[in-house]
Amino acid sequence: MYTVKVFPDEKTGPIRDLHGVGGGPVTHHFVYDATPDFVEAGIPFCRTHDIEYPFGLGEFVDIHCIFKDFGKDENDPASYNFTFTDEYLKAMLNAGAKPFYRLGSTIEHQPIKLYIHPPADFAKWGRICSHIIAHYNEGWANGFYMGIEYWELWNEPDIPQCWTGTEEQFVALYAAAAPIIKREHPNVKVGGCAFADPFGPLAEKWLTAVREQGLPMDFFSWHHYFNDPPRVKALSARVDALLEKHGFGGVESIFDEWNYVCRWDTRLQECYDLHRQAFQCAYMAASLSALQSTGVAKAMFYDVQMGFANSWNGVFAPAPESAHAAAHRPLRRPGYYALKYWNELKKLGAQVKAECDCPDLYVTAAVGADGKTALLVSYFNDDAGWNQSPPPEAEFRFEVPGGALLTARVVEDGRTDAPVPLPEGVLRLRGNTCALITM
C-alpha cells in the first residue's frame, strides 16, 4: 500500500489556468452546443486555431475568411466578413471562457496549399489584424467590446503544413505586424508563434529578431504532443531557459497545443482510439499535474471541436440530434472529467504540498479559503506506449491532518465519474485511471 500525504498549511501558489482548450463550445457549424459542459468545467480560455476545419469553412476566424479579398481597402468595414466569427466568439464568452485569438490560417494537409502563403503585403496584413482587434475590442465596424487580451500571430510557422514561406519571411511578417498591433492597441498582449518545435531554427531566429529589433512580444507559445507527462516538465524547463537566454525571462510561456501521441506514424489511429477511453482522462489529469509544477502560465488542450470527434477530441462525443436543425448537446467522454476535476481545484484556489511514495501517482492538492481540500490523482504510466503495460492495481492511503475524507469520484474503464467508498481513507485504483477526492 502506498501513502499520499497532504499538507494543507503549506501553500505553494495558485492553481493555474491549465485547462483551456482548442475550439469553442458551439461547433460543427453550430450543430453542437456544449455550453453547459464548458461552464461546469470552468474552461478559462478557448484558442481559435483550426476552427471549423478545413479552411475555417470559408467563414470562421482565419484571416482569409474575414478579409476575403486581399486587394480590397483594409480601412473599409465593408471589406470584412465578421458574421460567423462574431457568433463563434460570443458563444465562448457566453460559456464563461475567454477567446485566445490566433491570427493567421488553419493547418493545411492537402498537397496544394491555399492560404498559408506569405501575404502579398506584410504591413497591410498587420493593419487587417489591427482592424480585427478593433472590431472585437473597440466596437469598430459595428463590433464589440469583448476585451480579448491574447492575440497570437500565426500557428506553427516552422512546419510546411502551416507556412510556405522562408524563415526570414516569417520573421519579417511578425516584424511588420506586431508593432502595428501594439501601437494601435497597447493594452492587448501580442506574441507567438505557436511553434511546433520551440527549440528549432525558426524559433531561435524569431527570438533573436525580437530582441535585436525591440519587437513587441508579450508571450511565447509552443506545442508538443507526448505520451509521458514527465517530458513536458523537462520541455518547459528548456523553454524557460531559452527565454532567459534571449532576455525574456519574464515573458509568459503558453503551451497551447497538447494531446496524447505515442508516435507520429501508421499507429496514430491507435492513439486516436485511446483518446476516447478512460485512459485519456488519466493521461490528461497526469499532464495537468505535471504542468502545474512548471513555469507554463496557461495551457490549452487540442482539441474539443466535434469535427475532430474521431481523432483529437477526447472530451466530447457526437450525440443523436434532439431536434432537426437545432443545436444539440454532445456526450461527455472520459477526458472531459480531467478538465472538470481540475476546475474543482481551481475553484478552491491555492495549491498545497502533497507527496506520495508511488512514482506513478500524479497528485495535485488544493485548499479553499474555507479550509475545504481536494486532490486530483492520476495513477498513470505509459512507458510501453499505447496503454500496453499499465501499472498494476494498487491501494493508496490518504493522510490529511485534521481532514475527513468525504468523497472520491473515479474515472476508469467501465465507470465514469463514479462515486466510490474510501474505507479508512484507502482508495484502490487500477493502472491508468484517475480520481477526484474531496475533504
VENMOGI-V969382 format. One record per backbone hydrogen bond with DSSP energy under -0.5 kcal/mol. CO is the residue of the C=O (numbers start at 1). NH is the residue of the N-H. Records with the same first field share a line. If there is no record, write none. Layout:
# VENMOGI-V969382
CO = NH, NH
This chain:
# VENMOGI-V969382
2 = 397
3 = 5, 357
4 = 399
5 = 355
6 = 8, 401
7 = 10, 353
9 = 11
10 = 353
13 = 351
16 = 18
17 = 299
20 = 301
21 = 47
22 = 304
25 = 27, 34
27 = 31, 32
28 = 31
31 = 328
32 = 27
34 = 38
35 = 39
36 = 40
37 = 41
38 = 42, 43
39 = 42
44 = 98
45 = 21
46 = 100
47 = 23, 49
50 = 53
54 = 57
55 = 58
56 = 59, 60
59 = 85
60 = 62
62 = 65, 66
63 = 67
66 = 68, 81
68 = 70
69 = 72
72 = 74
73 = 76
75 = 77
76 = 79
77 = 80
80 = 82
82 = 86
83 = 87
84 = 88
85 = 89
86 = 90
87 = 91
88 = 92
89 = 93
90 = 94
91 = 95
92 = 95, 97
93 = 96
98 = 46
99 = 101, 150
100 = 48, 102
101 = 103, 152
102 = 104
103 = 154
104 = 63
111 = 113
116 = 164
121 = 125
122 = 126
123 = 127
124 = 128
125 = 129
126 = 130
127 = 131
128 = 132
129 = 133
130 = 134
131 = 135
132 = 136
133 = 137
134 = 138, 140
135 = 144
136 = 146
139 = 142, 143
144 = 139
149 = 189
150 = 101
151 = 191
152 = 103, 154
156 = 159
159 = 162, 163
161 = 108
166 = 170
167 = 171
168 = 172
169 = 173
170 = 174
171 = 175
172 = 176
173 = 177
174 = 178
176 = 180
177 = 181
178 = 182
179 = 183
180 = 184
181 = 185
185 = 188
188 = 190
189 = 151
190 = 218, 219
191 = 153
192 = 221
193 = 156, 157
194 = 156
195 = 223
197 = 200
200 = 204
201 = 205
202 = 206
203 = 207
204 = 208
205 = 209
206 = 210
207 = 211
208 = 212
209 = 213
210 = 214, 215
218 = 252
219 = 192
220 = 254
221 = 195
222 = 256, 257
226 = 261
227 = 229
228 = 231, 232
229 = 232, 233
230 = 234
231 = 235
232 = 236
233 = 237
234 = 238
235 = 239
236 = 240
237 = 241
238 = 242
239 = 243
240 = 244
241 = 245
242 = 246
243 = 248
244 = 247
248 = 251
252 = 220, 254
253 = 255, 297, 298
254 = 222, 256
255 = 300
257 = 224
258 = 302
259 = 226, 261
263 = 265
265 = 268
267 = 270, 271
268 = 271, 272
269 = 273
270 = 274
271 = 275
272 = 276
273 = 276
274 = 277, 280
277 = 280, 281
278 = 281, 282
279 = 283
280 = 284
281 = 285
282 = 286
283 = 287
284 = 288
285 = 289
286 = 290
287 = 291
288 = 292
289 = 293
290 = 293
291 = 294
295 = 253
298 = 255
299 = 20
301 = 22, 303
305 = 308
306 = 309
308 = 311, 313
312 = 314
314 = 335
315 = 333
317 = 331
323 = 326
328 = 33
331 = 317
333 = 336
334 = 337
335 = 338, 339
336 = 340
337 = 341
338 = 342
339 = 343
340 = 344
341 = 345
342 = 346
343 = 347
344 = 348
345 = 349
349 = 15
350 = 367
351 = 12, 13
352 = 365
353 = 7
355 = 5
357 = 359
358 = 361
360 = 362, 380
361 = 363
362 = 378
364 = 376
365 = 352
366 = 374
367 = 350
368 = 371
372 = 368
373 = 439
374 = 366
375 = 377, 437
376 = 364
377 = 435
378 = 362, 380
379 = 432, 433
382 = 385
385 = 388
394 = 429
395 = 2
396 = 398, 427
397 = 4, 399
398 = 400
399 = 6
400 = 403
403 = 405
407 = 438
408 = 420
409 = 436
410 = 412, 418
411 = 434
412 = 415
415 = 412
418 = 410
420 = 408
422 = 425
423 = 426
425 = 398
427 = 396, 429
429 = 394
430 = 433
433 = 379
434 = 411
435 = 377
436 = 409
437 = 375
438 = 406, 407
439 = 404
